[in-house]
Amino acid sequence: MANSASAKKRIRQNVKCRARNRWRKDRYRTAIKEYHELVLHGSVEETEQKLHGIYKLLDQVASTPALHKNTASRYKSRLAAKLNAKKKAAA
């Protein structure tokens, strides 16, 4: 247990920050799972709309310490590749 006032404050701050980061990660992970379902069962137009929403969400989360910019870029690239494969299969 922390003894000094500054150490106690850091514990309080860490709890808040950890909760905020977990919330952010849950948001984009849930969105990605929904996107994968759309790729399998949805239309191309619905999937494109969802992809643009995920792009925005990933960029927002990447602007915080919860997600690195390169990781967000990698996610976006892989999601776009899935959509392109769906389009190619549909054509």
Backbone as CSV, one residue per row, in Angstrom:
resi,resn,N_x,N_y,N_z,CA_x,CA_y,CA_z,C_x,C_y,C_z
1,MET,0.851,-1.186,0.000,0.000,0.000,0.000,0.887,1.235,0.000
2,ALA,0.464,2.217,-0.734,1.231,3.453,-0.848,1.145,4.240,0.448
3,ASN,2.249,4.897,0.782,2.290,5.687,2.007,2.181,7.181,1.739
4,SER,2.896,7.652,0.743,2.899,9.083,0.490,1.634,9.506,-0.247
5,ALA,1.312,10.769,-0.128,0.120,11.300,-0.787,0.256,11.230,-2.301
6,SER,1.452,11.461,-2.825,1.643,11.425,-4.276,1.495,9.998,-4.812
7,ALA,1.942,9.023,-4.033,1.793,7.632,-4.468,0.321,7.224,-4.459
8,LYS,-0.427,7.680,-3.483,-1.865,7.385,-3.434,-2.586,8.022,-4.618
9,LYS,-2.173,9.241,-4.951,-2.785,9.922,-6.098,-2.475,9.178,-7.391
10,ARG,-1.241,8.701,-7.548,-0.867,7.960,-8.749,-1.708,6.698,-8.876
11,ILE,-1.992,6.038,-7.758,-2.829,4.843,-7.799,-4.225,5.201,-8.314
12,ARG,-4.783,6.297,-7.813,-6.102,6.737,-8.272,-6.075,7.066,-9.764
13,GLN,-5.027,7.760,-10.202,-4.920,8.130,-11.610,-4.774,6.889,-12.497
14,ASN,-3.990,5.918,-12.036,-3.774,4.704,-12.825,-5.066,3.916,-13.004
15,VAL,-5.883,3.883,-11.954,-7.155,3.170,-12.048,-8.041,3.819,-13.112
16,LYS,-8.119,5.140,-13.105,-8.941,5.851,-14.083,-8.409,5.648,-15.500
17,CYS,-7.100,5.778,-15.645,-6.484,5.670,-16.966,-6.636,4.255,-17.516
18,ARG,-6.460,3.258,-16.669,-6.602,1.872,-17.101,-8.038,1.598,-17.547
19,ALA,-8.999,2.107,-16.799,-10.403,1.920,-17.170,-10.715,2.593,-18.505
20,ARG,-10.189,3.777,-18.705,-10.418,4.506,-19.951,-9.793,3.764,-21.140
21,ASN,-8.573,3.263,-20.955,-7.906,2.536,-22.032,-8.640,1.235,-22.352
22,ARG,-9.121,0.531,-21.321,-9.865,-0.706,-21.555,-11.147,-0.413,-22.315
23,TRP,-11.813,0.696,-21.996,-13.034,1.078,-22.689,-12.741,1.344,-24.165
24,ARG,-11.654,2.043,-24.432,-11.291,2.337,-25.817,-10.994,1.052,-26.589
25,LYS,-10.219,0.154,-25.978,-9.877,-1.100,-26.646,-11.110,-1.951,-26.877
26,ASP,-12.015,-1.983,-25.909,-13.261,-2.736,-26.087,-14.060,-2.198,-27.269
27,ARG,-14.093,-0.882,-27.408,-14.858,-0.268,-28.500,-14.341,-0.715,-29.859
28,TYR,-13.018,-0.610,-30.091,-12.537,-0.943,-31.429,-12.508,-2.451,-31.658
29,ARG,-12.301,-3.232,-30.618,-12.321,-4.684,-30.797,-13.732,-5.171,-31.125
30,THR,-14.733,-4.613,-30.461,-16.112,-4.966,-30.750,-16.477,-4.555,-32.176
31,ALA,-16.054,-3.371,-32.586,-16.342,-2.898,-33.936,-15.696,-3.811,-34.977
32,ILE,-14.503,-4.282,-34.715,-13.812,-5.161,-35.655,-14.526,-6.509,-35.745
33,LYS,-15.005,-7.030,-34.612,-15.752,-8.293,-34.635,-17.029,-8.138,-35.452
34,GLU,-17.730,-7.027,-35.275,-18.947,-6.786,-36.047,-18.624,-6.679,-37.536
35,TYR,-17.483,-6.068,-37.849,-17.057,-5.931,-39.241,-16.801,-7.306,-39.865
36,HIS,-16.135,-8.187,-39.125,-15.864,-9.523,-39.646,-17.170,-10.277,-39.930
37,GLU,-18.173,-10.086,-39.085,-19.481,-10.702,-39.331,-20.105,-10.136,-40.616
38,LEU,-19.974,-8.821,-40.806,-20.509,-8.208,-42.025,-19.794,-8.721,-43.266
39,VAL,-18.498,-8.936,-43.152,-17.746,-9.453,-44.305,-18.294,-10.822,-44.693
40,LEU,-18.639,-11.635,-43.697,-19.144,-12.971,-43.988,-20.592,-12.964,-44.473
41,HIS,-21.436,-12.138,-43.839,-22.874,-12.259,-44.081,-23.535,-11.002,-44.637
42,GLY,-22.853,-9.885,-44.674,-23.476,-8.636,-45.103,-23.196,-8.301,-46.551
43,SER,-23.773,-7.192,-46.975,-23.547,-6.732,-48.344,-22.252,-5.915,-48.402
44,VAL,-21.791,-5.683,-49.615,-20.551,-4.928,-49.809,-20.737,-3.483,-49.344
45,GLU,-21.917,-2.898,-49.623,-22.161,-1.506,-49.242,-22.175,-1.332,-47.723
46,GLU,-22.845,-2.265,-47.040,-22.860,-2.206,-45.567,-21.447,-2.327,-45.008
47,THR,-20.683,-3.230,-45.588,-19.319,-3.479,-45.118,-18.447,-2.245,-45.328
48,GLU,-18.619,-1.567,-46.471,-17.840,-0.350,-46.718,-18.182,0.736,-45.710
49,GLN,-19.469,0.891,-45.400,-19.882,1.886,-44.419,-19.274,1.585,-43.054
50,LYS,-19.299,0.321,-42.663,-18.736,-0.080,-41.369,-17.228,0.167,-41.355
51,LEU,-16.578,-0.097,-42.483,-15.128,0.090,-42.555,-14.750,1.547,-42.340
52,HIS,-15.509,2.470,-42.921,-15.196,3.888,-42.740,-15.387,4.297,-41.280
53,GLY,-16.386,3.742,-40.627,-16.581,4.018,-39.211,-15.442,3.474,-38.363
54,ILE,-14.950,2.302,-38.720,-13.827,1.709,-37.982,-12.563,2.516,-38.215
55,TYR,-12.371,3.022,-39.436,-11.210,3.880,-39.696,-11.204,5.067,-38.738
56,LYS,-12.349,5.710,-38.617,-12.447,6.870,-37.736,-12.164,6.481,-36.298
57,LEU,-12.751,5.372,-35.863,-12.570,4.917,-34.486,-11.104,4.582,-34.205
58,LEU,-10.460,3.870,-35.129,-9.054,3.512,-34.931,-8.159,4.745,-34.895
59,ASP,-8.454,5.721,-35.734,-7.665,6.955,-35.710,-7.844,7.695,-34.390
60,GLN,-9.060,7.702,-33.869,-9.303,8.357,-32.579,-8.542,7.656,-31.458
61,VAL,-8.598,6.330,-31.443,-7.922,5.584,-30.383,-6.410,5.680,-30.546
62,ALA,-5.928,5.727,-31.790,-4.484,5.812,-32.032,-3.920,7.163,-31.614
63,SER,-4.771,8.161,-31.475,-4.280,9.465,-31.025,-4.067,9.492,-29.518
64,THR,-4.411,8.401,-28.838,-4.201,8.268,-27.396,-3.143,7.196,-27.161
65,PRO,-2.655,7.062,-25.944,-1.664,6.009,-25.674,-2.233,4.595,-25.676
66,ALA,-3.539,4.431,-25.860,-4.156,3.106,-25.806,-3.779,2.239,-27.000
67,LEU,-3.419,2.852,-28.121,-3.106,2.108,-29.338,-2.056,2.875,-30.127
68,HIS,-1.025,2.159,-30.574,0.034,2.801,-31.354,-0.455,3.084,-32.772
69,LYS,0.053,4.134,-33.370,-0.394,4.530,-34.709,-0.112,3.442,-35.748
70,ASN,1.033,2.801,-35.650,1.365,1.750,-36.615,0.447,0.537,-36.453
71,THR,0.053,0.244,-35.235,-0.866,-0.862,-34.996,-2.223,-0.542,-35.612
72,ALA,-2.683,0.673,-35.442,-3.950,1.086,-36.048,-3.865,0.992,-37.567
73,SER,-2.741,1.404,-38.116,-2.546,1.342,-39.557,-2.574,-0.106,-40.041
74,ARG,-1.974,-0.996,-39.293,-1.960,-2.414,-39.657,-3.373,-2.998,-39.632
75,TYR,-4.140,-2.643,-38.593,-5.535,-3.085,-38.527,-6.306,-2.600,-39.756
76,LYS,-6.152,-1.327,-40.082,-6.886,-0.743,-41.201,-6.520,-1.440,-42.506
77,SER,-5.254,-1.734,-42.686,-4.800,-2.395,-43.900,-5.401,-3.794,-44.024
78,ARG,-5.412,-4.532,-42.946,-5.935,-5.893,-42.980,-7.446,-5.900,-43.193
79,LEU,-8.133,-4.936,-42.579,-9.582,-4.859,-42.759,-9.924,-4.504,-44.210
80,ALA,-9.153,-3.599,-44.792,-9.376,-3.224,-46.188,-9.100,-4.408,-47.111
81,ALA,-8.098,-5.214,-46.795,-7.785,-6.384,-47.609,-8.946,-7.377,-47.582
82,LYS,-9.592,-7.523,-46.428,-10.754,-8.411,-46.341,-11.894,-7.909,-47.225
83,LEU,-12.116,-6.592,-47.207,-13.172,-6.020,-48.035,-12.857,-6.207,-49.517
84,ASN,-11.609,-6.000,-49.887,-11.209,-6.168,-51.294,-11.384,-7.612,-51.741
85,ALA,-11.085,-8.550,-50.853,-11.270,-9.959,-51.193,-12.755,-10.271,-51.380
86,LYS,-13.606,-9.665,-50.536,-15.058,-9.859,-50.672,-15.548,-9.289,-52.000
87,LYS,-15.054,-8.098,-52.365,-15.453,-7.490,-53.626,-15.022,-8.353,-54.812
88,LYS,-13.825,-8.883,-54.714,-13.298,-9.713,-55.803,-14.117,-10.993,-55.946
89,ALA,-14.507,-11.568,-54.805,-15.303,-12.793,-54.848,-16.706,-12.519,-55.374
90,ALA,-17.235,-11.335,-55.084,-18.582,-10.983,-55.530,-18.612,-10.720,-57.037
91,ALA,-17.485,-10.269,-57.572,-17.444,-9.908,-58.999,-17.279,-11.107,-59.908
